Amino acid sequence: MLKGNLRYVIVVLVAVATVINYIDRGALGFLWPEISKELELTELDYAIILNVFTFAYAFGQSIFGKIFDWIGTRLGFVLSIVVWSAATMLHAVATGLTSFAIFRALLGVSEAGNWPGATKANAEWFPINERALAQGIFNSGAAIGGIVSAPIIGVLFVWLGSWQATFVAIGALGFLWLVPWLIIYKSGPDAHPWISAEEREYILTGQRNVETNEVADYAPDTGEILSRKESWGVIMASFFLDPIWWLFVGWLPIYLFKTYGFGVEEIAVYAWIPYFGAMFGAWFGGLLAGNRIKAGWTVNRTRKTVIALGGVIMLLSLLATTQASTPLFAVMLMAVILFGFQTAVGNIQTMPSDFYSGKSVGSLAGFAGTAAKLAVVGLNFLIPVITVNSYTPAFVVGAGLAIMTVLSVFILCPDIKPLKPKTA
């Protein structure tokens, strides 16, 4: 089963870790109606806890980007998932705002490692023409996590009878994931004992840019990374794009609770639908990019075309959501929004490996992730202020962010190809 396809086994394992990641982080929102009632917490308390998580997550991206470049992909994932699984379990003993904030901060820092780790694994294990698809498979784990987390958490809550037991149960999933990861992920493709010679050759030779016949072998330090406008293209595109996703990850359960009076069981019925669109968007964006590169398009043309397409889909569907009149119509439109988001984001996330070698990919991915989550912190403070009467202003803000995402790539990344050191 592994012969010739070990790279896809690796990316599926990372996608499964992402599913677990989203189940763990999503539990608070789904269980909040019960938690808030039992502990007498308010929506403002929720916003504070959410922002503590997001702020920790922001800096966790840069921290773990460096950690993954330092200790490697295998051990980096072990460290990340052990800590975040333990942090999830600790939620069960939270008794108020302070304890929830502490455990949420620990969860945020550690869960952040999943993203620079996945980008680094992608750069190491996949040729250029398959990287967007690999990133799409990984990103579909986030979508699948969004799909399955609502029913899983709802069923566990009903079966176990308390939100505390539910946190313990879902926290255990990460420890189970470590078993296949440690067995299968022994090293990168250049030295893995299970990989065939043909697959190793296919991966390594396919990491050359077709247009320039060059491998991204430039591995600058932090200062040099941040001095390149192309790096800032990746960082700013992530800064503008990520809040669109988190508008739904962080606030969809509260939107359904506040707008329609839904409880845990009703939220579980509706909240998975947007992520179904996200799952297909992740696959679509990856397959489309791979198809265009194989058809002879340059990496530059491919990335920009697919990112722009995702931006247009988000823009139109976000504006349409301002007119949604029923919860079902609203979540259906949200599915289209997240389809467009995932179409674009997979190609943005592959850009660090288009510009730099694997020794710097994790670092740039981490910087982009930090910028993205700082933007989400701002959004989380903004949402309670602008949604007093309706969520229409939030969707309008999202439409503006979609435009800025595309402009960041087109203006700051004039040619997406391997970069060379600056000459004196």
C-alpha positions as CSV (number, residue, x, y, z in Angstrom):
1,M,0.0,0.0,0.0
2,L,2.9,2.4,0.8
3,K,5.0,1.6,-2.2
4,G,5.2,4.6,-4.5
5,N,2.7,6.6,-2.4
6,L,4.4,7.1,0.9
7,R,4.2,10.9,0.4
8,Y,0.4,10.7,0.4
9,V,0.3,8.5,3.5
10,I,2.3,11.3,5.2
11,V,0.0,14.1,4.1
12,V,-3.1,12.1,5.1
13,L,-1.6,11.6,8.6
14,V,-1.1,15.4,8.8
15,A,-4.7,15.9,7.6
16,V,-5.9,13.6,10.4
17,A,-4.0,15.6,12.9
18,T,-5.7,18.7,11.6
19,V,-9.1,17.0,12.0
20,I,-8.2,16.4,15.7
21,N,-6.9,20.0,15.9
22,Y,-10.3,21.4,14.8
23,I,-12.3,19.1,17.0
24,D,-10.3,20.2,20.0
25,R,-10.4,23.9,19.3
26,G,-14.1,23.9,18.3
27,A,-15.4,22.2,21.4
28,L,-15.5,25.4,23.4
29,G,-17.9,27.2,21.0
30,F,-20.2,24.2,20.7
31,L,-20.3,23.6,24.5
32,W,-20.5,27.3,25.4
33,P,-24.3,27.4,26.0
34,E,-23.8,24.8,28.7
35,I,-20.6,26.2,30.1
36,S,-21.9,29.8,30.2
37,K,-25.1,28.6,32.0
38,E,-23.2,26.5,34.6
39,L,-20.4,29.0,35.3
40,E,-22.4,32.2,34.7
41,L,-20.1,33.5,32.0
42,T,-21.0,36.1,29.4
43,E,-20.5,36.6,25.6
44,L,-17.8,39.1,26.5
45,D,-16.1,36.4,28.6
46,Y,-16.2,34.2,25.5
47,A,-14.7,36.9,23.3
48,I,-11.9,37.3,25.9
49,I,-11.2,33.6,26.0
50,L,-11.3,33.4,22.3
51,N,-8.8,36.2,21.9
52,V,-6.4,34.8,24.5
53,F,-6.4,31.6,22.4
54,T,-5.9,33.5,19.2
55,F,-3.2,35.7,20.6
56,A,-1.3,32.7,21.9
57,Y,-1.9,30.9,18.6
58,A,-0.5,33.9,16.7
59,F,2.9,33.8,18.5
60,G,2.8,30.0,18.5
61,Q,3.0,30.0,14.7
62,S,6.3,31.8,14.7
63,I,7.6,29.8,17.7
64,F,6.8,26.5,16.2
65,G,7.9,27.6,12.7
66,K,11.4,27.9,14.2
67,I,11.0,24.7,16.3
68,F,10.1,22.7,13.2
69,D,13.1,24.1,11.3
70,W,15.2,23.3,14.3
71,I,14.1,19.8,15.4
72,G,12.5,18.6,12.2
73,T,9.0,17.6,11.1
74,R,8.8,14.3,13.0
75,L,9.6,15.5,16.5
76,G,7.9,18.9,15.9
77,F,4.5,17.3,15.4
78,V,5.1,15.1,18.5
79,L,5.8,18.1,20.7
80,S,2.8,20.1,19.3
81,I,0.1,17.4,19.5
82,V,1.2,16.1,23.0
83,V,0.9,19.6,24.5
84,W,-2.4,20.6,22.7
85,S,-4.1,17.3,23.7
86,A,-3.1,17.7,27.3
87,A,-4.3,21.3,27.2
88,T,-7.7,20.2,25.8
89,M,-8.1,17.7,28.7
90,L,-7.3,20.5,31.2
91,H,-10.4,22.4,30.1
92,A,-12.4,19.9,32.1
93,V,-11.1,21.4,35.4
94,A,-11.7,25.0,34.4
95,T,-13.9,26.9,36.8
96,G,-14.1,30.4,35.4
97,L,-12.7,33.0,33.0
98,T,-9.1,32.9,34.3
99,S,-8.6,29.1,34.2
100,F,-10.3,28.9,30.8
101,A,-8.0,31.6,29.5
102,I,-4.8,29.9,30.8
103,F,-5.7,26.5,29.3
104,R,-6.9,28.2,26.1
105,A,-3.5,30.0,25.8
106,L,-1.6,26.7,26.2
107,L,-3.9,25.1,23.6
108,G,-3.3,28.0,21.2
109,V,0.5,28.0,21.4
110,S,0.7,24.2,20.8
111,E,-2.1,23.9,18.2
112,A,-0.3,26.5,16.1
113,G,2.5,24.1,15.3
114,N,0.2,22.1,13.0
115,W,0.4,24.7,10.2
116,P,4.1,25.5,9.8
117,G,4.7,21.8,10.3
118,A,2.3,20.9,7.5
119,T,3.9,23.4,5.2
120,K,7.3,22.1,6.0
121,A,6.3,18.5,5.4
122,N,4.7,19.5,2.1
123,A,8.0,21.2,1.0
124,E,10.0,18.1,1.9
125,W,7.7,15.4,0.5
126,F,6.1,16.8,-2.6
127,P,7.2,18.0,-6.0
128,I,6.1,21.5,-7.1
129,N,3.3,20.3,-9.3
130,E,1.7,18.4,-6.4
131,R,2.2,20.8,-3.5
132,A,-1.0,22.7,-3.9
133,L,-2.9,19.3,-4.0
134,A,-1.0,18.2,-0.9
135,Q,-1.8,21.4,0.9
136,G,-5.4,21.0,-0.2
137,I,-5.5,17.5,1.3
138,F,-4.0,18.9,4.5
139,N,-6.4,21.8,4.5
140,S,-9.3,19.5,3.9
141,G,-8.5,18.1,7.4
142,A,-9.5,21.5,8.8
143,A,-12.8,21.3,6.8
144,I,-13.5,17.7,7.8
145,G,-12.7,18.7,11.4
146,G,-15.3,21.4,11.1
147,I,-17.8,18.9,9.6
148,V,-17.3,16.1,12.1
149,S,-16.6,18.2,15.2
150,A,-20.2,19.4,15.7
151,P,-21.8,15.9,15.6
152,I,-18.9,14.3,17.5
153,I,-19.0,16.8,20.3
154,G,-22.8,16.8,20.3
155,V,-23.0,13.0,20.6
156,L,-20.2,12.9,23.2
157,F,-22.0,15.6,25.2
158,V,-25.3,13.7,25.2
159,W,-23.6,10.3,25.9
160,L,-21.2,11.5,28.6
161,G,-23.6,13.9,30.2
162,S,-21.2,16.8,30.9
163,W,-19.0,19.3,29.1
164,Q,-16.1,18.3,31.4
165,A,-16.1,14.7,30.3
166,T,-16.4,15.8,26.6
167,F,-13.2,17.7,26.8
168,V,-11.4,14.7,28.3
169,A,-12.7,12.4,25.6
170,I,-11.7,14.6,22.7
171,G,-8.3,15.4,24.2
172,A,-7.4,11.7,24.1
173,L,-7.7,11.6,20.3
174,G,-4.3,13.3,19.9
175,F,-2.4,10.7,21.9
176,L,-3.9,8.0,19.8
177,W,-2.7,9.7,16.6
178,L,0.9,9.5,17.9
179,V,1.0,5.8,17.4
180,P,0.8,5.7,13.5
181,W,2.8,8.9,13.2
182,L,5.9,7.5,15.1
183,I,5.7,4.3,13.3
184,I,5.4,5.7,9.8
185,Y,7.2,9.1,9.8
186,K,10.9,8.0,10.3
187,S,12.6,10.7,8.3
188,G,12.3,12.9,5.2
189,P,12.1,11.3,1.7
190,D,15.9,11.5,1.2
191,A,16.6,8.9,3.9
192,H,13.3,7.2,4.7
193,P,13.8,3.4,4.8
194,W,10.4,2.6,3.3
195,I,10.4,4.9,0.3
196,S,11.0,3.4,-3.2
197,A,13.9,4.7,-5.3
198,E,11.4,5.8,-7.9
199,E,9.3,7.8,-5.5
200,R,12.4,9.4,-4.0
201,E,13.7,10.4,-7.4
202,Y,10.2,11.7,-8.5
203,I,10.0,13.9,-5.4
204,L,13.5,15.3,-5.5
205,T,13.6,16.0,-9.2
206,G,10.1,17.4,-9.2
207,Q,11.2,20.1,-6.7
208,R,12.7,22.1,-9.6
209,N,10.8,25.1,-11.0
210,V,9.9,24.1,-14.6
211,E,10.3,27.7,-15.9
212,T,13.8,28.3,-14.4
213,N,14.9,24.7,-13.9
214,E,16.0,25.7,-10.3
215,V,15.3,24.2,-6.9
216,A,14.4,26.6,-4.1
217,D,17.7,26.2,-2.3
218,Y,17.9,29.7,-0.8
219,A,17.6,29.5,3.0
220,P,18.0,33.0,4.4
221,D,18.0,34.0,8.1
222,T,15.1,35.8,9.7
223,G,16.3,39.3,8.8
224,E,16.8,38.4,5.2
225,I,13.4,36.7,5.0
226,L,11.7,39.8,6.3
227,S,13.6,42.1,4.0
228,R,12.1,40.5,0.8
229,K,8.8,41.9,-0.5
230,E,7.8,38.5,-1.6
231,S,7.9,37.3,2.0
232,W,5.6,40.2,2.9
233,G,3.3,39.2,0.0
234,V,2.8,35.8,1.8
235,I,2.5,37.5,5.2
236,M,0.0,40.2,4.2
237,A,-2.1,37.8,2.1
238,S,-2.3,35.6,5.2
239,F,-3.1,38.6,7.4
240,F,-6.1,39.6,5.3
241,L,-7.3,36.1,4.4
242,D,-7.3,34.3,7.7
243,P,-9.9,36.4,9.5
244,I,-12.5,35.2,6.9
245,W,-12.1,31.6,8.0
246,W,-12.1,32.5,11.7
247,L,-15.2,34.6,11.3
248,F,-16.9,31.2,11.0
249,V,-14.7,29.0,13.2
250,G,-14.9,31.3,16.2
251,W,-18.3,32.9,15.7
252,L,-20.7,30.6,13.8
253,P,-21.9,28.7,16.9
254,I,-22.4,32.0,18.7
255,Y,-24.2,33.4,15.6
256,L,-26.6,30.5,15.6
257,F,-27.1,30.8,19.3
258,K,-27.6,34.5,19.3
259,T,-29.6,34.9,16.1
260,Y,-31.8,31.8,16.3
261,G,-31.6,30.8,19.9
262,F,-30.0,27.4,19.1
263,G,-28.7,25.1,21.8
264,V,-25.9,22.5,21.6
265,E,-28.0,20.0,19.7
266,E,-29.4,22.5,17.1
267,I,-25.9,24.0,16.5
268,A,-24.6,20.5,15.8
269,V,-27.3,20.1,13.1
270,Y,-26.3,23.3,11.2
271,A,-22.7,24.2,12.0
272,W,-21.0,21.4,9.9
273,I,-22.5,22.6,6.6
274,P,-20.0,25.4,5.8
275,Y,-17.1,23.1,6.3
276,F,-18.5,20.7,3.7
277,G,-17.9,23.4,1.1
278,A,-14.5,24.1,2.6
279,M,-13.5,20.4,2.1
280,F,-14.3,20.5,-1.6
281,G,-12.6,23.9,-2.0
282,A,-9.4,22.5,-0.6
283,W,-9.4,19.7,-3.1
284,F,-10.5,21.9,-5.9
285,G,-7.8,24.5,-5.4
286,G,-5.1,21.8,-5.2
287,L,-6.3,19.9,-8.2
288,L,-6.8,23.0,-10.3
289,A,-3.3,24.2,-9.6
290,G,-1.7,20.8,-10.3
291,N,-3.7,20.6,-13.5
292,R,-2.5,24.0,-14.8
293,I,1.1,23.4,-13.9
294,K,1.0,20.0,-15.7
295,A,-0.6,21.8,-18.7
296,G,2.5,24.1,-18.9
297,W,1.4,27.1,-16.9
298,T,4.1,28.7,-14.9
299,V,3.9,28.5,-11.1
300,N,3.5,32.3,-11.0
301,R,0.5,32.3,-13.4
302,T,-1.0,29.2,-11.7
303,R,-0.8,30.5,-8.1
304,K,-2.2,34.0,-9.0
305,T,-5.1,32.6,-11.1
306,V,-6.3,30.2,-8.5
307,I,-5.9,32.7,-5.6
308,A,-7.8,35.3,-7.6
309,L,-10.6,32.8,-8.4
310,G,-10.9,32.0,-4.7
311,G,-11.0,35.7,-3.9
312,V,-13.9,36.4,-6.4
313,I,-15.9,33.5,-5.0
314,M,-15.5,34.8,-1.4
315,L,-16.3,38.4,-2.4
316,L,-19.6,37.5,-4.1
317,S,-20.8,35.0,-1.6
318,L,-19.9,37.2,1.4
319,L,-22.0,40.0,0.0
320,A,-24.8,37.6,-0.8
321,T,-24.8,36.4,2.9
322,T,-25.9,39.8,4.0
323,Q,-29.3,39.0,2.5
324,A,-29.7,35.5,4.0
325,S,-33.1,35.2,5.6
326,T,-33.0,31.7,7.1
327,P,-30.4,29.7,9.0
328,L,-30.2,27.0,6.3
329,F,-29.7,29.6,3.5
330,A,-27.1,31.4,5.6
331,V,-25.0,28.3,6.2
332,M,-25.3,27.2,2.6
333,L,-23.8,30.6,1.5
334,M,-21.2,30.1,4.1
335,A,-20.3,26.8,2.5
336,V,-19.6,28.7,-0.8
337,I,-17.5,31.3,1.1
338,L,-15.3,28.6,2.7
339,F,-15.1,26.8,-0.7
340,G,-13.5,30.0,-2.1
341,F,-11.4,30.5,1.0
342,Q,-9.9,27.0,0.7
343,T,-9.4,27.4,-3.1
344,A,-7.2,30.4,-2.4
345,V,-5.5,29.5,0.9
346,G,-3.8,26.3,-0.2
347,N,-1.9,28.1,-3.0
348,I,-1.0,31.0,-0.6
349,Q,0.4,28.4,1.9
350,T,2.6,26.8,-0.8
351,M,4.3,30.0,-1.7
352,P,7.0,29.8,1.1
353,S,8.2,26.7,-0.6
354,D,8.1,28.4,-4.0
355,F,10.5,31.1,-2.8
356,Y,12.8,29.3,-0.3
357,S,14.2,26.0,0.7
358,G,12.9,23.7,3.4
359,K,15.3,25.2,5.9
360,S,13.4,28.5,5.8
361,V,9.9,27.4,4.8
362,G,8.7,26.7,8.3
363,S,10.0,30.1,9.5
364,L,8.1,32.1,6.8
365,A,5.0,30.0,7.2
366,G,5.2,30.8,11.0
367,F,5.6,34.5,10.4
368,A,2.6,34.5,8.0
369,G,0.6,32.5,10.6
370,T,1.5,35.0,13.3
371,A,0.3,37.9,11.2
372,A,-2.8,36.1,10.3
373,K,-3.8,35.4,13.9
374,L,-3.0,38.9,15.0
375,A,-5.6,40.0,12.4
376,V,-8.0,37.5,13.9
377,V,-7.5,39.0,17.3
378,G,-8.6,42.4,15.9
379,L,-11.6,40.8,14.3
380,N,-12.6,39.1,17.5
381,F,-12.6,42.4,19.3
382,L,-14.5,44.0,16.4
383,I,-17.3,41.4,16.0
384,P,-19.2,42.1,19.3
385,V,-19.1,45.8,18.5
386,I,-20.4,45.7,14.9
387,T,-22.9,42.8,15.3
388,V,-25.1,44.3,18.0
389,N,-28.1,44.4,15.6
390,S,-27.0,41.9,12.9
391,Y,-24.0,40.1,11.4
392,T,-24.2,42.0,8.1
393,P,-21.3,44.4,8.9
394,A,-19.1,41.4,9.6
395,F,-19.8,39.9,6.2
396,V,-19.1,43.3,4.6
397,V,-15.7,43.4,6.4
398,G,-15.0,39.9,5.1
399,A,-15.7,41.0,1.5
400,G,-13.1,43.8,1.9
401,L,-10.6,41.3,3.3
402,A,-11.0,39.1,0.2
403,I,-10.1,42.0,-2.1
404,M,-7.0,42.9,0.0
405,T,-5.8,39.2,0.0
406,V,-5.7,39.1,-3.8
407,L,-4.0,42.5,-4.1
408,S,-1.3,41.5,-1.6
409,V,-0.2,38.6,-3.8
410,F,-0.4,40.5,-7.1
411,I,1.4,43.6,-5.9
412,L,4.1,42.2,-3.6
413,C,4.8,38.9,-5.5
414,P,5.5,40.0,-9.1
415,D,7.1,36.7,-10.0
416,I,6.5,33.6,-7.9
417,K,9.7,31.5,-8.4
418,P,12.8,30.5,-6.4
419,L,14.5,33.6,-4.9
420,K,18.3,34.2,-5.0
421,P,20.4,36.0,-2.4
422,K,20.6,39.7,-2.8
423,T,23.7,40.9,-4.5
424,A,25.9,43.6,-2.8
